[in-house]
Amino acid sequence: MALYEWGIGILIGAAAGFLSGLAGVGGGIVMIPLLSYVLGYPHHTAQGTALLVFSIPVLAGSAYTYYKNRRVDLFLAVFIAVGVLLSGYLIATQVQKLRSETLTRIFSGFLVLIGLYLLLRERLFSAVAAVTPDSIPRVQKVLRGLLIGFISGTLSGLTGVGGGIIIVPLIRFILRYDQHVAQGTSLATLSIPVLIGAMLPYYRSGHVNVLMGLAMAVGLLIASTLTARWAQRLRSRTLETVFGTLVLAIGILGFFK
């Protein structure tokens, strides 16, 4: 891979890292559109390369920032990780049979739905108070964590996103955690190389650009760690609005590719 391609990869990873630290997501919603729509990668390759990045613990620094601020539920993160690992591989294996155009439409539609949900969620659930991790029994955390992991792993294998874009809303919806705690727990989950299961079927089918993935991982590691510190000072609603608006815009643009 040429030197300028390494530079492009690092910049893409940095853009995704900014989003990861700010909104607690894996950054796939930035990486995949840039690889596919801007650089012309086939959609399978864009998704597989993004999953390679998230198979490396590049978000550990960002997760540690949340952990220091006591905004991580490690117990829950472990069981979410188990669910992601089990379901991601199975679904990603089947995805290799889909046409690229079909995969692009699925990805775009998924982003539109997630974006709308995040923008409207506060109005729908404004009367529901956030709960603290200590107030939920461990048995419930195990069951709900596995459920979140299975859903997240399924959608990660299907869409190629890192999982955070799915895990954060699910934690808020199912467990009623605050946005910051949901983000920190999501980042802790993704610091474990659980998405290697979803990535392997893409790699075996030749849909992973390893060098580009490594370049993006460098940019992601640096930017996500820096921006995670800033995110601690923002209000939860601010984070959700920025997150939801960006996701919705990228999803809509995908239909016009």
Secondary structure, 3 states (H helix, E strand, C coil): CCHHHHHHHHHHHHHHHHHHHHHCCCCHHHHHHHHHHHCCCCHHHHHHHHHHHHCCCCCHHHHHHHHHCCCCCHHHHHHHHHHHHHHHHHHHHHHCCCCHHHHHHHHHHHHHHHHHHHHHHHHHCCCCCCECHHHCCHHHHHHHHHHHHHHHHHHHHHHCCCCHHHHHHHHHHHHCECHHHHHHHHHHHHCCCCCHHHHHHHHHCCCCCHHHHHHHHHHHHHHHHHHHHHHCCCCHHHHHHHHHHHHHHHHHHHCCC
